[in-house]
Amino acid sequence: MAENIVEFRHITKRFPGIIANDDVSLSIKEGEIFAVLGENGAGKSTLVSMLFGMYEPDGGEIYVRGKLEHINSPRYAGSLGIGMVHQHFRLVSNYTVAENIVLGLEPVRKIFGVIPSVDMKKANHDIAELSERYGLKVNPTDVIENLNVATRQRVEILKMLYREAEILIFDEPTAVLTPQEIASFIDIVRGLREQGKTIILITHKLNEIKAVADRCAIMNRGKLIDVLDVKTASTDDMARMMVGHDISFTTERKPARFGGVILDVKNLTVKNAAGLDAVKNVSFQIHAGEVFAVAGVSGNGQNELADSIAGLVKISGGTVTLNGHDITNATVREHITKGVAYIPEDRHNVGLVLDFTLRDNFPLRQYYTPKFSRKGVLSESEFETYGEKLEEAYDIRSGQGGATITRAMSGGNQQKAIIARELDMKTPLIIFMQPTRGLDAGAVMNIHRHIVDERDRGAAVLLISLDLDEILDCADTIAVIYNGSINKISPASEISTDEIGLYMMGVKTA
């Protein structure tokens, strides 16, 4: 029987207006893959962040290898062999892979035997050797900003391994990965366990837990509900414990009733930041009452496609027409007033002003209208009333209600806030870009219901997602994008998952 490597005993953690962890006790065995499952805001990230020294408990004790520890910083956690990969990676974008990994522990050589200098030749050699040993393929001299998400995640893992971490914590590790990358990540985790590492996964994805975890702790609103043996527990049971009620994993939909054309995209070409064509001569139409979904592997032009239709990036060629109005070169404000709502992939840099309160984020698209502003003076009472309405309607949880600083909210509740703000405008066109990334099972199904509800009220919905299950659950029409071009458009009922996969990889073209 493996020994307990980590023990949480009666852990309590409070934030203003909320008890994040309420008398939580659990133990983790050496060499196991242990998952912590819960809804957004259930307290799972807070609990495990205390093991990494990002927070200190208000009550209770943490034992590591049988010894009571006061973990007051990530540096001290590192000295105990604890490492953490955060949901939002912490890498210096203009540094190389090797420079990021060795940062703070750089190998040093002495010039002329006297002057200390970072030995990057040795660093590159050591990182190449480390990546080979653990099967985490990276090029030590590649610059981070040029790498895809999956490779950046490998860099974060190698940072932990370079520091000789034995307890590896992953916070929502697959939130931004494609299905293919998720399969690769699961293989990596299994390999790390074979190397003797203890893995802690913070997640809400039931299928991934079933695929890789040994045991699973389920949390709900700060309390530990149970610890289950994953092999014998069903996903239905785990979901029920997580949210407190049964969940249906398919969205009920009436047959679509298409109206007139709302969005007409013709020969659209958009360049990326490097000046290369990211979207190439793309054409499609979306009707009222239609969910038009774009499937594709990450990095094939989806971001540029969504941003250009929303007015955030310049269009190089072609036209975009909304309800008969040419919005190709319109400003962002004009896109809003014409009726474009946008849920972006990057909620931190595009979707929200993180240092604003939740209440002040809600009216960002409408603050200048008579509803919120009278003779140039913003109405505080209207902000308050509007915020309370959206918080209740979309089950947005925050410690201090509308007064909560948005940065302090969980990622899932931040996403709910964006969706609430955009959908409440009741626009003719709604663009959903990765709308359920980082959301728990209950919230995912709730968002899917909102997508179908918007379709049924007559909106045109553009859904861009890396999650094929999401596309198949919501779409009336499916387009597949590969290398910036749409290589297939089909009614959802007439294309299989396998066919979509072949088009996504460029193996098959229409």
C-alpha positions as CSV (number, residue, x, y, z in Angstrom):
1,M,0.0,0.0,0.0
2,A,1.4,3.4,-1.1
3,E,2.0,5.9,1.7
4,N,0.2,9.2,1.8
5,I,2.4,11.9,0.3
6,V,0.0,14.8,0.9
7,E,-2.7,15.2,3.6
8,F,-5.2,18.1,4.0
9,R,-6.7,18.1,7.5
10,H,-9.7,20.2,8.2
11,I,-8.7,22.9,5.7
12,T,-10.8,26.1,5.8
13,K,-10.2,29.1,3.5
14,R,-12.3,32.3,3.4
15,F,-12.4,35.2,1.0
16,P,-14.6,38.3,1.4
17,G,-18.2,37.1,1.2
18,I,-17.4,33.4,0.6
19,I,-16.1,30.3,2.2
20,A,-13.9,28.7,-0.6
21,N,-13.0,25.6,1.4
22,D,-15.1,24.4,4.3
23,D,-13.4,21.9,6.7
24,V,-11.9,19.8,3.9
25,S,-9.9,16.7,4.7
26,L,-8.4,14.3,2.2
27,S,-5.2,12.4,1.5
28,I,-3.2,11.7,-1.7
29,K,-1.1,8.6,-2.1
30,E,2.5,8.6,-3.5
31,G,2.6,7.7,-7.2
32,E,-1.1,8.0,-7.9
33,I,-3.1,10.3,-10.3
34,F,-5.5,12.1,-8.1
35,A,-8.3,14.3,-9.6
36,V,-10.1,17.1,-7.9
37,L,-13.5,17.6,-9.5
38,G,-16.0,20.3,-9.1
39,E,-18.1,23.1,-10.6
40,N,-16.6,26.5,-11.3
41,G,-16.2,28.2,-8.0
42,A,-16.4,24.9,-6.0
43,G,-13.1,25.6,-4.3
44,K,-10.9,23.0,-6.0
45,S,-8.3,25.4,-7.3
46,T,-8.2,27.2,-4.0
47,L,-7.6,24.0,-2.1
48,V,-4.7,22.8,-4.3
49,S,-3.2,26.3,-4.6
50,M,-2.6,26.2,-0.8
51,L,-0.4,23.1,-1.4
52,F,1.6,25.3,-3.8
53,G,1.8,28.2,-1.4
54,M,-0.3,30.7,-3.3
55,Y,-2.7,31.0,-0.4
56,E,-2.4,30.0,3.3
57,P,-5.3,28.3,5.0
58,D,-7.4,30.1,7.6
59,G,-7.7,26.8,9.5
60,G,-6.5,23.3,9.3
61,E,-3.1,21.7,8.5
62,I,-1.2,20.4,5.4
63,Y,1.1,17.4,5.8
64,V,3.7,16.5,3.1
65,R,5.4,13.1,3.4
66,G,4.0,12.8,6.9
67,K,5.4,16.1,8.2
68,L,3.4,19.2,9.1
69,E,4.3,22.0,6.7
70,H,3.6,25.7,6.7
71,I,3.7,26.4,3.0
72,N,3.8,30.2,2.7
73,S,5.1,30.6,-0.8
74,P,5.6,28.8,-4.2
75,R,9.4,28.9,-3.5
76,Y,8.9,26.9,-0.3
77,A,6.6,24.5,-2.1
78,G,9.3,24.0,-4.7
79,S,11.8,23.1,-2.0
80,L,9.3,20.3,-1.0
81,G,9.3,19.0,-4.5
82,I,5.9,20.5,-5.4
83,G,5.3,22.1,-8.8
84,M,2.3,23.5,-10.5
85,V,1.2,24.2,-14.1
86,H,-1.4,26.9,-14.1
87,Q,-4.4,27.2,-16.4
88,H,-3.0,30.4,-17.8
89,F,0.7,29.6,-18.5
90,R,3.3,31.7,-16.8
91,L,6.0,32.0,-19.5
92,V,8.0,34.9,-20.8
93,S,6.8,35.1,-24.4
94,N,10.0,36.6,-26.0
95,Y,12.4,34.2,-24.2
96,T,13.4,30.8,-25.6
97,V,12.1,27.5,-24.3
98,A,15.4,26.9,-22.4
99,E,15.5,30.4,-21.0
100,N,12.0,30.0,-19.5
101,I,12.8,26.6,-18.0
102,V,16.1,27.5,-16.3
103,L,14.9,31.0,-15.2
104,G,16.1,31.5,-11.6
105,L,18.3,28.4,-11.7
106,E,20.5,29.2,-14.7
107,P,23.7,27.3,-15.2
108,V,26.7,29.6,-14.8
109,R,30.1,29.6,-16.3
110,K,33.0,32.0,-15.6
111,I,34.6,34.0,-18.3
112,F,38.4,34.1,-17.9
113,G,37.7,32.1,-14.7
114,V,36.3,35.2,-13.0
115,I,33.3,36.9,-14.6
116,P,30.0,34.9,-14.1
117,S,27.9,34.4,-17.2
118,V,24.8,32.3,-17.9
119,D,25.9,29.1,-19.8
120,M,23.1,28.9,-22.4
121,K,25.0,26.2,-24.3
122,K,24.7,23.9,-21.2
123,A,21.1,25.0,-20.6
124,N,20.1,24.1,-24.1
125,H,21.9,20.7,-23.8
126,D,20.3,20.0,-20.4
127,I,16.8,20.9,-21.6
128,A,17.1,18.7,-24.7
129,E,18.3,15.8,-22.5
130,L,15.4,16.4,-20.0
131,S,12.8,16.6,-22.7
132,E,14.1,13.3,-24.3
133,R,14.1,11.6,-20.9
134,Y,10.4,12.4,-20.2
135,G,9.1,12.2,-23.8
136,L,8.2,15.9,-23.9
137,K,9.5,17.0,-27.2
138,V,10.6,20.6,-27.4
139,N,13.3,22.6,-29.2
140,P,15.3,24.5,-26.5
141,T,16.0,27.4,-28.8
142,D,12.4,28.0,-30.0
143,V,10.9,31.3,-28.8
144,I,7.7,30.9,-26.7
145,E,5.6,33.3,-28.7
146,N,6.0,31.2,-31.8
147,L,4.8,27.9,-30.2
148,N,1.3,26.4,-30.0
149,V,-0.5,25.9,-26.8
150,A,0.4,22.2,-26.4
151,T,4.1,22.9,-26.7
152,R,3.9,25.7,-24.2
153,Q,2.3,23.3,-21.8
154,R,5.2,20.9,-22.3
155,V,7.5,23.8,-21.4
156,E,5.6,24.4,-18.2
157,I,5.9,20.7,-17.3
158,L,9.6,20.7,-18.0
159,K,10.0,23.8,-15.7
160,M,8.7,21.6,-12.9
161,L,10.8,18.6,-13.8
162,Y,13.9,20.8,-14.1
163,R,13.3,21.8,-10.5
164,E,13.1,18.1,-9.5
165,A,9.4,18.3,-8.6
166,E,7.9,15.0,-7.4
167,I,4.3,16.2,-6.8
168,L,3.0,17.8,-10.0
169,I,-0.2,19.9,-9.9
170,F,-2.2,20.6,-13.2
171,D,-4.9,23.3,-13.0
172,E,-7.5,22.7,-15.8
173,P,-4.7,21.2,-18.0
174,T,-6.8,20.5,-21.1
175,A,-9.0,23.7,-21.2
176,V,-7.2,25.0,-24.3
177,L,-6.1,21.8,-26.0
178,T,-7.5,20.2,-29.1
179,P,-8.8,16.6,-28.9
180,Q,-5.6,15.3,-30.4
181,E,-3.5,17.3,-27.9
182,I,-5.7,16.1,-25.0
183,A,-4.9,12.5,-26.0
184,S,-1.2,13.3,-26.1
185,F,-1.4,15.1,-22.7
186,I,-3.1,12.0,-21.1
187,D,-0.2,9.9,-22.4
188,I,2.3,12.4,-20.9
189,V,0.6,12.1,-17.5
190,R,0.7,8.3,-17.6
191,G,4.4,8.5,-18.5
192,L,5.1,10.8,-15.6
193,R,3.4,8.4,-13.2
194,E,5.5,5.6,-14.5
195,Q,8.5,7.8,-13.7
196,G,7.3,7.8,-10.1
197,K,5.7,11.2,-10.0
198,T,2.5,12.0,-8.0
199,I,-0.1,13.8,-10.2
200,I,-2.9,16.1,-9.0
201,L,-5.4,17.1,-11.7
202,I,-7.8,20.0,-11.0
203,T,-10.6,19.6,-13.6
204,H,-14.3,19.3,-14.4
205,K,-13.9,17.0,-17.4
206,L,-15.4,13.7,-16.4
207,N,-14.3,11.7,-19.5
208,E,-10.7,12.7,-18.9
209,I,-10.9,11.7,-15.2
210,K,-12.2,8.3,-16.3
211,A,-9.4,7.9,-18.8
212,V,-6.5,8.7,-16.5
213,A,-7.2,9.2,-12.8
214,D,-7.0,6.6,-10.0
215,R,-9.1,8.4,-7.4
216,C,-11.2,11.5,-7.5
217,A,-12.3,14.0,-4.9
218,I,-15.6,15.7,-5.6
219,M,-16.2,19.2,-4.3
220,N,-19.4,21.3,-4.3
221,R,-19.6,24.9,-3.0
222,G,-16.4,24.6,-0.9
223,K,-17.3,21.2,0.7
224,L,-15.8,17.8,0.0
225,I,-18.6,15.6,-1.1
226,D,-16.7,12.3,-1.5
227,V,-13.5,10.6,-2.7
228,L,-14.2,7.9,-5.3
229,D,-12.3,5.1,-6.9
230,V,-12.5,6.2,-10.5
231,K,-12.6,2.7,-12.0
232,T,-15.8,1.8,-10.1
233,A,-17.6,5.2,-10.3
234,S,-19.8,6.2,-13.2
235,T,-19.6,9.6,-14.9
236,D,-23.3,10.0,-14.1
237,D,-22.6,9.5,-10.4
238,M,-19.7,11.9,-10.5
239,A,-21.7,14.6,-12.3
240,R,-24.6,14.2,-9.9
241,M,-22.3,14.7,-6.9
242,M,-20.5,17.6,-8.5
243,V,-23.6,19.7,-9.2
244,G,-26.1,18.3,-6.8
245,H,-28.6,17.0,-9.4
246,D,-28.8,14.9,-12.5
247,I,-27.3,16.2,-15.7
248,S,-28.3,15.4,-19.3
249,F,-25.3,15.4,-21.6
250,T,-27.3,16.2,-24.8
251,T,-29.2,19.4,-25.5
252,E,-32.9,19.0,-26.5
253,R,-33.5,20.8,-29.8
254,K,-36.5,21.3,-32.0
255,P,-35.8,21.1,-35.8
256,A,-34.3,24.4,-37.1
257,R,-36.5,26.8,-39.0
258,F,-34.2,29.0,-41.1
259,G,-35.2,32.5,-42.0
260,G,-33.5,35.0,-44.2
261,V,-29.7,35.5,-44.5
262,I,-28.3,37.4,-41.5
263,L,-24.6,37.1,-42.2
264,D,-23.1,36.9,-45.6
265,V,-19.3,36.4,-45.8
266,K,-17.8,36.5,-49.3
267,N,-14.2,35.8,-50.3
268,L,-12.9,36.8,-46.9
269,T,-9.1,37.1,-46.5
270,V,-7.5,38.2,-43.2
271,K,-3.8,38.4,-42.3
272,N,-2.3,37.4,-39.0
273,A,0.2,39.4,-36.9
274,A,3.1,38.1,-39.0
275,G,1.4,39.5,-42.2
276,L,0.6,36.1,-43.6
277,D,-2.9,35.1,-44.8
278,A,-4.6,33.3,-41.8
279,V,-8.1,33.3,-43.5
280,K,-8.0,32.6,-47.2
281,N,-10.9,33.4,-49.5
282,V,-13.6,32.1,-47.2
283,S,-17.3,32.4,-48.1
284,F,-20.4,31.3,-46.2
285,Q,-23.9,32.5,-45.1
286,I,-25.7,32.1,-41.8
287,H,-29.5,32.4,-41.7
288,A,-31.8,33.5,-38.9
289,G,-32.5,30.5,-36.7
290,E,-29.3,28.7,-37.7
291,V,-26.3,27.5,-35.6
292,F,-23.4,27.5,-38.1
293,A,-20.5,25.8,-36.4
294,V,-16.8,25.9,-37.6
295,A,-14.7,22.9,-36.6
296,G,-11.0,22.7,-36.9
297,V,-7.7,22.0,-35.2
298,S,-6.3,25.0,-33.2
299,G,-4.3,27.5,-35.2
300,N,-6.1,27.2,-38.6
301,G,-7.4,30.7,-38.8
302,Q,-10.4,30.4,-36.4
303,N,-9.3,33.4,-34.2
304,E,-8.7,35.7,-37.2
305,L,-12.1,34.6,-38.7
306,A,-14.0,35.5,-35.5
307,D,-12.1,38.7,-34.8
308,S,-12.6,40.0,-38.3
309,I,-16.3,39.4,-38.3
310,A,-16.5,41.1,-34.9
311,G,-14.5,44.1,-36.2
312,L,-11.4,43.6,-34.1
313,V,-9.0,43.0,-36.9
314,K,-8.7,44.5,-40.4
315,I,-10.0,42.6,-43.3
316,S,-7.5,42.3,-46.2
317,G,-10.0,41.2,-48.9
318,G,-13.6,40.2,-49.4
319,T,-16.8,41.5,-47.7
320,V,-18.9,40.9,-44.6
321,T,-22.6,41.9,-44.8
322,L,-24.9,41.9,-41.8
323,N,-28.7,42.2,-42.5
324,G,-27.9,43.8,-45.8
325,H,-25.4,46.3,-44.3
326,D,-21.8,46.2,-45.4
327,I,-19.7,46.1,-42.2
328,T,-16.4,45.1,-43.8
329,N,-14.6,48.2,-42.7
330,A,-16.9,49.3,-39.8
331,T,-15.6,50.2,-36.4
332,V,-16.2,48.0,-33.3
333,R,-18.8,50.4,-32.1
334,E,-20.6,50.2,-35.5
335,H,-20.5,46.4,-35.3
336,I,-22.2,46.6,-31.9
337,T,-24.9,49.0,-33.0
338,K,-25.6,47.0,-36.1
339,G,-26.1,43.9,-33.9
340,V,-23.0,41.8,-33.4
341,A,-22.4,40.1,-30.1
342,Y,-19.1,38.4,-29.5
343,I,-17.9,35.9,-26.9
344,P,-14.1,35.8,-27.5
345,E,-11.7,33.0,-26.8
346,D,-9.4,35.2,-24.7
347,R,-11.6,36.3,-21.8
348,H,-8.8,38.1,-20.0
349,N,-7.4,40.3,-22.7
350,V,-10.5,40.8,-24.9
351,G,-13.6,39.8,-23.0
352,L,-13.2,41.7,-19.7
353,V,-11.5,44.5,-17.9
354,L,-10.1,42.5,-15.1
355,D,-9.6,45.3,-12.7
356,F,-13.1,46.6,-13.1
357,T,-15.9,45.3,-10.8
358,L,-18.3,42.7,-12.1
359,R,-21.0,45.4,-12.1
360,D,-18.9,47.7,-14.3
361,N,-18.1,44.9,-16.8
362,F,-21.7,44.1,-17.6
363,P,-22.6,47.4,-19.4
364,L,-19.3,47.7,-21.4
365,R,-21.2,47.3,-24.7
366,Q,-24.0,49.6,-23.8
367,Y,-22.8,52.2,-21.2
368,Y,-23.2,55.1,-23.6
369,T,-26.9,54.4,-24.3
370,P,-29.7,56.3,-22.6
371,K,-30.4,53.3,-20.4
372,F,-27.1,53.7,-18.6
373,S,-26.1,57.3,-19.3
374,R,-28.0,60.5,-19.0
375,K,-26.4,63.7,-20.4
376,G,-23.0,62.0,-20.2
377,V,-23.4,60.9,-16.6
378,L,-23.4,57.2,-15.9
379,S,-26.3,55.9,-13.8
380,E,-24.8,53.9,-10.8
381,S,-28.3,52.6,-9.8
382,E,-28.9,51.3,-13.3
383,F,-25.5,49.5,-13.3
384,E,-26.5,47.9,-9.9
385,T,-29.9,46.8,-11.1
386,Y,-28.6,45.5,-14.4
387,G,-25.8,43.6,-12.7
388,E,-28.1,41.9,-10.2
389,K,-30.4,40.8,-13.0
390,L,-27.6,39.1,-15.0
391,E,-26.0,37.5,-11.9
392,E,-29.2,35.8,-11.1
393,A,-30.2,34.9,-14.6
394,Y,-26.8,33.3,-15.5
395,D,-25.9,31.9,-12.0
396,I,-22.7,34.0,-11.8
397,R,-21.1,33.3,-8.4
398,S,-18.8,35.9,-6.8
399,G,-17.8,36.7,-3.2
400,Q,-19.1,40.2,-3.1
401,G,-21.7,40.2,-5.9
402,G,-21.4,43.1,-8.3
403,A,-18.7,44.7,-6.2
404,T,-16.3,41.8,-6.8
405,I,-13.2,42.7,-8.8
406,T,-13.5,40.5,-11.9
407,R,-9.8,39.4,-11.6
408,A,-10.7,37.7,-8.3
409,M,-13.4,35.5,-9.8
410,S,-13.0,31.9,-11.0
411,G,-12.3,31.5,-14.8
412,G,-15.7,29.8,-15.3
413,N,-17.6,32.6,-13.6
414,Q,-15.7,35.2,-15.7
415,Q,-16.8,33.3,-18.8
416,K,-20.4,33.3,-17.6
417,A,-20.2,37.1,-17.1
418,I,-19.1,37.6,-20.7
419,I,-21.9,35.3,-22.0
420,A,-24.5,37.1,-19.9
421,R,-23.4,40.5,-21.1
422,E,-23.4,39.5,-24.8
423,L,-26.6,37.5,-24.9
424,D,-28.7,40.0,-23.0
425,M,-28.3,42.5,-25.9
426,K,-30.5,40.2,-28.1
427,T,-28.5,40.9,-31.3
428,P,-29.3,39.3,-34.7
429,L,-25.8,37.8,-34.8
430,I,-23.9,36.1,-32.0
431,I,-20.4,34.8,-32.4
432,F,-19.3,32.1,-29.8
433,M,-15.6,31.5,-29.9
434,Q,-14.7,28.5,-27.6
435,P,-17.7,29.5,-25.3
436,T,-17.4,26.6,-22.8
437,R,-13.6,26.5,-22.4
438,G,-12.9,26.0,-18.7
439,L,-16.5,25.4,-17.7
440,D,-17.8,22.5,-15.7
441,A,-20.3,20.0,-17.1
442,G,-23.4,21.7,-15.7
443,A,-22.3,25.1,-17.0
444,V,-21.5,23.6,-20.4
445,M,-24.9,22.2,-20.9
446,N,-26.4,25.5,-19.7
447,I,-24.4,27.4,-22.4
448,H,-25.5,24.9,-25.0
449,R,-29.1,25.5,-24.0
450,H,-28.5,29.3,-24.4
451,I,-27.1,28.7,-27.9
452,V,-30.1,26.8,-28.9
453,D,-32.5,29.3,-27.3
454,E,-30.8,32.1,-29.3
455,R,-31.3,30.1,-32.5
456,D,-34.9,29.6,-31.6
457,R,-35.6,33.3,-31.1
458,G,-34.3,33.8,-34.6
459,A,-30.7,34.8,-34.1
460,A,-27.9,33.7,-36.4
461,V,-25.3,31.9,-34.4
462,L,-21.6,31.4,-35.4
463,L,-20.1,28.8,-33.1
464,I,-16.4,28.2,-33.4
465,S,-15.1,25.4,-31.2
466,L,-12.3,22.9,-30.9
467,D,-14.7,20.5,-29.1
468,L,-16.3,18.2,-31.6
469,D,-18.9,17.0,-29.1
470,E,-20.0,20.6,-28.6
471,I,-20.3,21.2,-32.3
472,L,-22.3,18.0,-32.8
473,D,-24.6,18.8,-29.9
474,C,-25.4,22.3,-31.1
475,A,-24.9,22.7,-34.8
476,D,-27.4,22.8,-37.7
477,T,-24.7,23.4,-40.2
478,I,-21.0,22.4,-39.9
479,A,-18.1,24.0,-41.7
480,V,-14.5,22.6,-41.4
481,I,-11.6,25.0,-41.6
482,Y,-8.1,23.8,-42.5
483,N,-5.1,26.0,-43.1
484,G,-7.3,29.1,-43.3
485,S,-9.7,27.7,-45.9
486,I,-13.2,26.2,-45.5
487,N,-12.8,22.8,-47.1
488,K,-16.3,21.5,-46.3
489,I,-19.8,22.8,-45.5
490,S,-22.5,20.3,-44.7
491,P,-25.8,20.0,-42.8
492,A,-24.9,18.5,-39.4
493,S,-27.1,15.5,-40.0
494,E,-25.2,14.5,-43.1
495,I,-21.6,14.4,-41.9
496,S,-20.0,11.9,-39.4
497,T,-17.5,12.6,-36.7
498,D,-14.9,10.6,-38.6
499,E,-15.5,12.6,-41.8
500,I,-15.1,15.9,-39.8
501,G,-11.8,14.6,-38.4
502,L,-10.5,13.8,-41.9
503,Y,-11.4,17.3,-43.1
504,M,-9.9,18.9,-40.0
505,M,-6.5,17.2,-40.7
506,G,-6.6,18.1,-44.4
507,V,-6.7,14.4,-45.4
508,K,-10.0,15.0,-47.2
509,T,-11.3,18.0,-49.1
510,A,-14.7,18.7,-50.6
